[in-house]
């Protein structure tokens, strides 16, 4: 069954101010519904911080800070039969989080 990544950019919820608490309550309600519907795989918000980059030779370096480039602020990974279903869940998450959501098909890996 297809898997979809539903995500938003870091800072997309900055405009909420005091409404952030209610957005969290609303988002958790949607996530509980997704779990009950057996479409939820994993997800969560990401802290705004500098990334650690692991190079191909194994060395670790600090990457750009989020203010210099677009970075992921949060995500949900779901498994549903159709794109329309994924878009429906994205709509519910967008309404709860009060910010637009990007929906992308996760490529299937036949060896996994």
C-alpha positions in Angstrom: 0.0 0.0 0.0 1.4 3.5 -0.8 3.0 5.6 1.9 2.8 9.4 1.9 4.8 12.0 3.7 2.8 14.9 4.9 5.0 17.8 6.1 5.4 21.5 6.8 8.4 23.8 6.8 10.0 25.0 10.0 8.5 28.3 11.1 5.1 27.5 9.4 3.4 27.6 12.8 5.3 30.7 14.2 2.2 32.9 13.6 0.1 31.0 16.1 1.4 32.6 19.2 -1.0 31.6 22.1 -3.0 29.5 19.7 -0.1 27.0 19.5 -1.4 25.1 22.6 -4.8 24.6 21.0 -3.2 23.6 17.7 -1.3 20.9 19.5 -4.5 19.6 21.1 -6.2 19.6 17.7 -3.3 18.0 16.0 -3.1 15.2 18.6 -6.8 14.5 18.0 -6.2 14.0 14.3 -3.2 11.8 15.0 -5.3 9.6 17.4 -7.9 9.3 14.6 -5.1 8.3 12.1 -3.9 5.6 14.6 -7.5 4.4 15.1 -7.9 4.2 11.3 -4.6 2.2 11.1 -3.0 4.6 8.6 -0.5 6.2 11.0 3.2 5.0 10.7 5.1 7.7 12.5 5.6 11.5 12.7 6.3 14.4 14.9 7.6 17.9 15.1 11.3 18.7 14.7 13.2 21.1 17.0 14.6 24.2 15.3 18.3 23.7 15.5 21.4 23.4 13.5 21.6 20.0 11.7 24.5 17.5 12.0 25.6 16.4 8.5 27.2 13.0 8.2 29.4 12.8 5.1 30.0 9.7 3.0 33.3 9.1 4.7 31.7 9.2 8.1 32.9 12.7 9.2 30.3 14.8 11.0 30.0 18.6 10.5 27.4 21.2 11.4 25.0 22.2 8.6 23.2 25.4 7.9 21.0 26.9 10.6 17.3 26.8 9.8 17.1 30.6 9.2 19.3 30.2 6.1 17.4 27.5 4.2 14.0 25.8 4.2 14.0 22.8 6.6 11.4 20.4 7.7 9.4 21.5 10.8 7.2 18.5 11.3 5.9 15.4 9.5 3.5 12.5 9.4 4.1 9.3 7.5 0.9 7.5 6.7 -0.1 4.4 4.6 -3.3 4.7 2.6 -4.7 3.2 -0.6 -5.0 6.4 -2.6 -3.6 9.9 -3.1 -7.1 11.3 -2.3 -7.1 9.6 1.1 -3.6 11.1 1.8 -4.9 14.5 0.7 -7.9 14.1 3.1 -5.6 13.4 6.0 -3.3 16.3 5.0 -6.4 18.6 5.0 -7.2 17.5 8.6 -3.6 18.0 9.7 -3.5 21.4 8.0 -6.7 22.6 9.7 -5.4 21.3 13.1 -1.9 22.8 12.7 -3.2 26.0 11.0 -0.6 25.8 8.3 -0.4 24.3 4.8 0.9 20.8 4.4 3.0 19.2 1.6 2.0 15.7 0.5 4.6 13.5 -1.3 4.5 9.8 -2.3 7.3 7.8 -0.7 9.0 5.7 -3.3 8.5 2.0 -2.7 11.7 0.0 -2.1 11.2 -3.6 -3.1 14.0 -4.8 -0.8 12.3 -3.4 2.3 
